[in-house]
Amino acid sequence: MPTLRIREAAELLGVSDDTVRRWIDDGSIAASTDESGRKVLDGAQLAGFVREHAGRVPQDPVAIGSSARNRFAGLVTKVVSDTVMSQVEMQCGPFTVVSLMSTDAVRDLQLEPGSVAVAVVKATTVIVETPGDT
């Protein structure tokens, strides 16, 4: 299951680190600690929270050169797959973006609720990208 540090979650949600810490303190979001002793959030739980509390558009975490100007950074909130095709839903700030892609692509990109990704929109096509270090 993907996990995110407080700063990463804050950037994706368009809020401050302190806001995420307040949400943890008041029980809105559960946190655990990683092997380094830092607080981390479960990506799938954060995906559910972000669906209900969408904020402003976050910065693009992959920031690669591209001719596509419509890039929406966010969290994968839902993946529905069959043997050939998948539907991937993302919450990108206040926007929900849905992409239809092959199930092989979902597996290759390791997309699951809580994954950080960028929806790239060019004409009528939506392409989902993940950071290169996955």
N, C-alpha and C positions, 0 to 999 in steps of 0.2 A: 504494500500500500504506500503510495507516495506521501511524503511529509514535507512541510514547508516551515521555514523559520518565520518568526514573527515579522521581521522586516519584509520578507518576500510576500507574505500574506497581506501586509499593509499596502505594499505597492500595488498588488493585483486588485485590491479592493478600493484603492484610491483614498485611503485613510492614513492617519499617523500610526506609528508603532505604539504610542501610548493608548490609542483607541483600541487596538487589538488586545493590548494587555488588560484594559478595562473589561473588554468582552470576556476574556479568560477569567478575570477576577470575579465577575458577576455571574459566571456560569453559562453565558451564551455560547461559548466555544470551549471545548475541552482541550487541554494541552498535556503533552508528556515531555520527557526529556530524551535527547539523543545520547549517543555514546560519549559525546563531549560534555554532557551536562547542560546543554542549551535547550530552552523550551522550543518544542516543535508542535505543529498542528497536523492532525490527520487530514490529508488532502480530500478524501471523500466527504468527511464531515464538513470541512470548509466549503466544499462545493455545494452542499445542501444549504448552508448558512448564506452563502453568496447569492444563491438563487432568490432567497427571501429578502436580502438586504443589498441590492445592487447600488453601487456608488458611481463616482466619475470614472472616466476611461483611464486605465493604467498605462504606464509606459511599455513599449514593446521590448520584452526581455531577450529576443533573439537578434533584433536590430541588424539585419543583413541587407546588402544592396539588392534592390528589387525594383522592377518597373511598376509593380503594383503599389498604389498609394493608399489603398483602403486596407489597413492592417489593424486588427483588433486583438490586443493581448488579453488573455483571460484564463479562466479555469474551465476544464472539461467538467460538465455537471451530469452528463448522462451519455451512455453508449448502448445502443441497441443493435445487435449483430445477428445475422444468419450466416450460412456457410459462404455466401458470396459478397453481400453488401452489408454496410453498417450505416447507422445514423448517429452522428456525433453532435451533441448539444454543448454549447459553451456559453458561459456568462462572461461578457466582456464589458466591465463597468456596468452601465445601465442597460446594455444591449444583450439580447440572447441571439446567438448565431447558430444556425443548424447547417451541417454539411453532410452530404451523402458521399460515401467513398467505399472503396473495396474493404472487405474485412482483412485482407492481407495488409493494406496500408495501416489500418488501425493497429494490427499486431506489430508491424515494423516500427511505427511511431510510439508504441507502448502507451496508447491512449486509454485512459480509464478515468472515472470520476476522481477529481483532485489533481489531475495532471495539468501542468502549466503548458500553454500552447498559444499560438497566434493564428487567428483566422485571417487569411489573405483573400480579399475579394477583388477579382478582375472580371469585368463584364458580368456574366451570369455564373461564373465558376467560383467556388469557395475552396481554397487550399489551406490545410492546417499544417503548421510547422512547429517543431519543437526545438529547444536548444540543442546545439550540436554535440554536447557531451553526454547524451543519453545512450 
